[in-house]
Amino acid sequence: MAADPIQRLVRELARLPGIGEKSATRLAMHLVRSPKPQVRELAQALIDATEQIGLCSTCMTLTAEDPCRLCADTRRDNDVVCVVAQPSDVIAIERGGHYRGRYHVLHGVLAPLDGIGPDDLRIAELVRRLAPVGGPPVHEVIVATAPTVEGEATAMYLARLIKPLGVRVTRIATGLPVGGDLEYSDQATIGRALAGRTSL
């Protein structure tokens, strides 16, 4: 006997990251009550995205064009490459509008306990970018992985790998967010804020 269409929809939606069974049920109920053209448009958008999106051959972000629009932008600074864990990190940094260099997406961080090592990430592609034959040299790599154990391990690994190439390796600052209260911050965050203090 075929599975109930609503139960099947709930099950498939619940496979998405961050979507539990309750949220999946709510989304499923919304979709089955939506106008059919709207649902078809959503379904087509999902199909188009999975069929048309690939990796940029330069920075490894997700894109429908190769190279991606950021790599194709000649106004960006070629001297600096910001290394991030996921394509969503590129979107977050771009949203701020403060960074005008290049990017490189690792598609994860080192997590030995989960079986994720250097060969599982886009590290080899990064190293090739830093030693181009006849291309513009990169002078600085900014490691912008999260301040987690895995993110820090990835940053340290990249620093040991890249420094011998003669490229400066820096780490994004971490600490208290703007508008944050000290009393609600954890000790590690306060420690980083103190260590990364600047002159006024």
KOLKOLLUM-709544 format. One record per residue (C-alpha): x, y, z; residue in three letters. Coordinates in Angstrom, 1 decimal, always signed. Example, Ala and Ser with C-alpha at 12.3 -4.5 7.8 and 13.67 -1.06 7.14 Angstrom:
% residues 2
<node <+12.3,-4.5,+7.8>,ALA>,
<node <+13.7,-1.1,+7.1>,SER>,
END
This chain:
% residues 200
<node <+0.0,+0.0,+0.0>,MET>,
<node <+1.4,+3.4,-1.0>,ALA>,
<node <+2.3,+5.8,+1.8>,ALA>,
<node <-0.1,+8.7,+2.6>,ASP>,
<node <+1.0,+11.7,+0.5>,PRO>,
<node <+0.9,+14.1,+3.5>,ILE>,
<node <+3.0,+11.6,+5.6>,GLN>,
<node <+5.5,+11.2,+2.8>,ARG>,
<node <+5.7,+15.0,+2.4>,LEU>,
<node <+6.3,+15.4,+6.2>,VAL>,
<node <+8.9,+12.7,+6.2>,ARG>,
<node <+10.8,+14.3,+3.3>,GLU>,
<node <+10.6,+17.9,+4.8>,LEU>,
<node <+11.9,+16.5,+8.1>,ALA>,
<node <+15.1,+15.4,+6.4>,ARG>,
<node <+16.0,+19.0,+5.9>,LEU>,
<node <+18.5,+20.5,+8.4>,PRO>,
<node <+16.9,+22.4,+11.2>,GLY>,
<node <+13.4,+21.0,+10.4>,ILE>,
<node <+11.9,+18.8,+13.0>,GLY>,
<node <+8.7,+16.7,+12.7>,GLU>,
<node <+6.5,+19.6,+14.0>,LYS>,
<node <+8.0,+22.1,+11.6>,SER>,
<node <+7.8,+19.6,+8.8>,ALA>,
<node <+4.1,+19.0,+9.6>,THR>,
<node <+3.4,+22.7,+9.6>,ARG>,
<node <+5.1,+23.2,+6.3>,LEU>,
<node <+3.4,+20.3,+4.7>,ALA>,
<node <+0.0,+21.6,+5.8>,MET>,
<node <+0.8,+25.0,+4.4>,HIS>,
<node <+1.9,+23.5,+1.1>,LEU>,
<node <-1.2,+21.3,+0.6>,VAL>,
<node <-3.4,+24.3,+1.2>,ARG>,
<node <-1.5,+26.5,-1.1>,SER>,
<node <-2.6,+27.3,-4.7>,PRO>,
<node <-1.4,+24.5,-7.1>,LYS>,
<node <+0.5,+27.0,-9.3>,PRO>,
<node <+2.5,+28.2,-6.3>,GLN>,
<node <+3.4,+24.7,-5.3>,VAL>,
<node <+4.4,+23.8,-8.8>,ARG>,
<node <+6.6,+26.9,-8.9>,GLU>,
<node <+8.3,+25.8,-5.7>,LEU>,
<node <+8.8,+22.3,-7.0>,ALA>,
<node <+10.3,+23.6,-10.2>,GLN>,
<node <+12.6,+25.9,-8.3>,ALA>,
<node <+13.9,+22.9,-6.3>,LEU>,
<node <+14.5,+20.9,-9.5>,ILE>,
<node <+16.2,+23.8,-11.3>,ASP>,
<node <+18.5,+24.5,-8.3>,ALA>,
<node <+19.6,+20.9,-8.0>,THR>,
<node <+20.2,+20.5,-11.7>,GLU>,
<node <+21.7,+23.9,-12.5>,GLN>,
<node <+23.8,+24.6,-9.4>,ILE>,
<node <+27.4,+23.4,-9.3>,GLY>,
<node <+30.7,+24.5,-7.8>,LEU>,
<node <+32.7,+27.5,-9.0>,CYS>,
<node <+36.0,+26.1,-10.3>,SER>,
<node <+37.9,+29.0,-8.6>,THR>,
<node <+36.4,+29.5,-5.2>,CYS>,
<node <+34.3,+26.3,-4.8>,MET>,
<node <+31.1,+28.2,-3.8>,THR>,
<node <+27.7,+27.1,-5.2>,LEU>,
<node <+26.8,+28.8,-8.4>,THR>,
<node <+24.8,+28.5,-11.6>,ALA>,
<node <+27.7,+30.1,-13.6>,GLU>,
<node <+31.4,+29.3,-13.7>,ASP>,
<node <+33.2,+31.3,-12.6>,PRO>,
<node <+30.7,+32.7,-10.0>,CYS>,
<node <+29.8,+36.3,-10.1>,ARG>,
<node <+32.2,+37.2,-7.2>,LEU>,
<node <+35.2,+35.5,-8.9>,CYS>,
<node <+34.2,+37.2,-12.2>,ALA>,
<node <+34.1,+40.6,-10.6>,ASP>,
<node <+37.3,+42.4,-11.7>,THR>,
<node <+36.8,+45.1,-9.1>,ARG>,
<node <+37.6,+42.7,-6.2>,ARG>,
<node <+41.0,+42.5,-4.6>,ASP>,
<node <+43.0,+39.5,-5.8>,ASN>,
<node <+45.6,+39.9,-3.0>,ASP>,
<node <+43.3,+38.6,-0.2>,VAL>,
<node <+41.4,+35.3,+0.0>,VAL>,
<node <+38.9,+34.7,+2.8>,CYS>,
<node <+38.5,+31.0,+3.6>,VAL>,
<node <+35.1,+29.9,+4.9>,VAL>,
<node <+33.6,+26.6,+5.8>,ALA>,
<node <+30.3,+26.8,+3.8>,GLN>,
<node <+28.8,+28.8,+0.9>,PRO>,
<node <+26.3,+30.3,+3.4>,SER>,
<node <+29.3,+32.0,+5.1>,ASP>,
<node <+30.1,+33.8,+1.9>,VAL>,
<node <+26.5,+35.2,+1.8>,ILE>,
<node <+26.9,+36.3,+5.5>,ALA>,
<node <+30.1,+38.2,+4.8>,ILE>,
<node <+28.9,+39.7,+1.6>,GLU>,
<node <+25.7,+41.0,+3.4>,ARG>,
<node <+28.0,+43.2,+5.6>,GLY>,
<node <+29.5,+44.9,+2.5>,GLY>,
<node <+32.9,+45.4,+4.3>,HIS>,
<node <+35.0,+42.8,+2.5>,TYR>,
<node <+36.1,+43.3,-1.1>,ARG>,
<node <+38.6,+40.4,-1.6>,GLY>,
<node <+38.2,+36.9,-2.9>,ARG>,
<node <+36.8,+33.7,-1.3>,TYR>,
<node <+37.5,+30.1,-0.9>,HIS>,
<node <+34.9,+27.6,+0.4>,VAL>,
<node <+36.1,+24.4,+2.2>,LEU>,
<node <+32.7,+22.7,+2.4>,HIS>,
<node <+33.2,+21.8,+6.0>,GLY>,
<node <+35.8,+21.8,+8.7>,VAL>,
<node <+38.2,+19.2,+10.1>,LEU>,
<node <+36.4,+16.9,+12.4>,ALA>,
<node <+38.4,+13.7,+13.0>,PRO>,
<node <+35.8,+12.2,+15.3>,LEU>,
<node <+33.3,+12.4,+12.4>,ASP>,
<node <+35.8,+11.0,+9.9>,GLY>,
<node <+36.3,+14.4,+8.2>,ILE>,
<node <+40.0,+14.9,+7.3>,GLY>,
<node <+41.9,+17.3,+5.0>,PRO>,
<node <+41.2,+15.2,+1.9>,ASP>,
<node <+37.4,+15.6,+2.5>,ASP>,
<node <+37.6,+19.4,+2.2>,LEU>,
<node <+38.6,+21.7,-0.7>,ARG>,
<node <+42.0,+22.4,+0.8>,ILE>,
<node <+44.0,+21.1,-2.2>,ALA>,
<node <+42.2,+23.6,-4.5>,GLU>,
<node <+43.1,+26.4,-2.1>,LEU>,
<node <+46.8,+25.5,-2.1>,VAL>,
<node <+46.7,+25.5,-5.9>,ARG>,
<node <+45.2,+29.0,-5.9>,ARG>,
<node <+48.0,+30.3,-3.6>,LEU>,
<node <+50.8,+29.1,-5.9>,ALA>,
<node <+49.5,+30.0,-9.4>,PRO>,
<node <+51.7,+29.7,-12.4>,VAL>,
<node <+51.8,+33.1,-14.0>,GLY>,
<node <+48.8,+34.3,-12.1>,GLY>,
<node <+48.5,+37.1,-9.6>,PRO>,
<node <+50.0,+36.2,-6.2>,PRO>,
<node <+47.9,+36.0,-3.0>,VAL>,
<node <+49.4,+37.9,-0.1>,HIS>,
<node <+47.0,+37.2,+2.7>,GLU>,
<node <+44.6,+34.4,+3.6>,VAL>,
<node <+41.9,+35.2,+6.2>,ILE>,
<node <+40.7,+32.1,+7.9>,VAL>,
<node <+37.0,+32.8,+8.8>,ALA>,
<node <+35.9,+29.4,+10.3>,THR>,
<node <+33.7,+29.4,+13.3>,ALA>,
<node <+35.4,+29.7,+16.8>,PRO>,
<node <+34.6,+26.0,+17.6>,THR>,
<node <+37.0,+23.2,+18.3>,VAL>,
<node <+36.7,+22.0,+14.7>,GLU>,
<node <+36.9,+25.6,+13.3>,GLY>,
<node <+40.1,+26.3,+15.4>,GLU>,
<node <+41.7,+23.0,+14.4>,ALA>,
<node <+41.0,+23.8,+10.7>,THR>,
<node <+42.5,+27.3,+11.1>,ALA>,
<node <+45.6,+25.9,+12.7>,MET>,
<node <+46.0,+23.2,+10.1>,TYR>,
<node <+45.6,+25.8,+7.3>,LEU>,
<node <+48.1,+28.1,+8.9>,ALA>,
<node <+50.8,+25.4,+9.1>,ARG>,
<node <+50.1,+24.4,+5.5>,LEU>,
<node <+50.0,+27.9,+4.0>,ILE>,
<node <+52.8,+29.8,+5.9>,LYS>,
<node <+55.6,+27.9,+4.2>,PRO>,
<node <+54.2,+29.3,+0.8>,LEU>,
<node <+55.1,+32.8,+2.0>,GLY>,
<node <+51.5,+33.9,+2.3>,VAL>,
<node <+50.4,+35.8,+5.4>,ARG>,
<node <+47.7,+33.9,+7.4>,VAL>,
<node <+45.3,+35.8,+9.6>,THR>,
<node <+42.3,+34.8,+11.7>,ARG>,
<node <+39.0,+36.7,+12.0>,ILE>,
<node <+38.6,+38.4,+15.4>,ALA>,
<node <+36.2,+36.9,+17.9>,THR>,
<node <+34.7,+38.3,+21.0>,GLY>,
<node <+31.6,+40.2,+22.2>,LEU>,
<node <+29.0,+41.1,+19.7>,PRO>,
<node <+28.0,+44.8,+19.3>,VAL>,
<node <+25.2,+45.3,+21.8>,GLY>,
<node <+26.1,+42.2,+23.8>,GLY>,
<node <+26.1,+42.2,+27.6>,ASP>,
<node <+29.1,+40.9,+29.5>,LEU>,
<node <+26.9,+39.2,+32.1>,GLU>,
<node <+25.4,+36.9,+29.5>,TYR>,
<node <+28.6,+36.0,+27.7>,SER>,
<node <+30.6,+32.8,+28.3>,ASP>,
<node <+34.1,+32.9,+29.6>,GLN>,
<node <+35.7,+31.8,+26.3>,ALA>,
<node <+34.1,+34.8,+24.5>,THR>,
<node <+35.1,+37.2,+27.2>,ILE>,
<node <+38.7,+35.8,+27.1>,GLY>,
<node <+38.8,+36.3,+23.3>,ARG>,
<node <+37.4,+39.8,+23.6>,ALA>,
<node <+40.1,+40.7,+26.1>,LEU>,
<node <+42.9,+39.1,+24.1>,ALA>,
<node <+41.8,+40.9,+20.9>,GLY>,
<node <+41.5,+44.3,+22.5>,ARG>,
<node <+42.5,+47.4,+20.4>,THR>,
<node <+43.7,+50.9,+21.3>,SER>,
<node <+41.2,+53.8,+21.5>,LEU>,
END
